[in-house]
């Protein structure tokens, strides 16, 4: 099935969609709550002049626009204490002994469901605490086994958690096929689970990782991240991160204006929900990623106002000036000297303490443009006032 067919087959992941060889959403209908109403980003229009690069065609991304895996958002939502692996292993041994002495009761009765769930969680904690790969791998496999026993003995107890964390364990073992099966079980069997947005996030991360080598996976990744964003914050703690990742994917698809819009939503999320873990870091990364996107799609004359509008704190002017500085260097790296000169002229009015520096930069960019020579980083500041 082509990527276009994926987009036509139902509303996002609603109805029946084949994803990675799996049939998602068969008989489920439209999943999740209605989309979250978020204000759209109003971007400054480009001034008249020679056409720039087509926004429909991808450009070579800089390091700031590439999708890179990182611990910006931990999809393991369980809260573990910071304990040594040996301490966790001792607790696991005690739980195993206690479990062996506890009879199986019907349904959710008895202590076994609680013991099995605790055992699976402790194996997950051991995987996080272990220093060596062999222990991490063994702990992940043991966690999958404990969750499997929980579902087999007590299918009505924490089935969505068992599916989700089994999928996460498989994913961390490098077994994406079984991870997808576990995630699929959650979305098809537990329509009211609060873990659903994190399953869509998992699909987005899997597809984004595969997109470098497999055609059509960028579109599937974008589709998955959009599903995450349909679940409102702050209950959905992945809301800002999903927009950040969606912005990265859109940039790789050459959709720079939508990418900027998603980065703004990630920034807004961090400002509005500072209590959500990782929200501040996601917002900071989104600000950094916004600069190279603006270098492609924004108007240098309006850059300061645009960047200042991203901030809600009293430090909005220094923050905007820091982004202006980064934008100047981005224009320099892309050899967009006309834009660099224009940016420097406008920056001088907003940064009076460095007005002389900005004037020199504008003049140096204009000179290099006239002479059709490459402007180096060192030459950019030549002639600046002391």
BELCOR-V309048 format. One line per field, one symbol per residue. burial: # if it has 24 or more other C-alpha atoms within 12 Angstrom, else .. Layout:
# BELCOR-V309048
burial = ???
This chain:
# BELCOR-V309048
burial = .....##.#.####.#####..###..#.###..........#...........#...#.##.####....##.##........#..##.##..##..#...........####################.....################.##..#################..################.#################.#....##################..####################################.#..####################################.......##############################.##.....##########.#......#....##.....
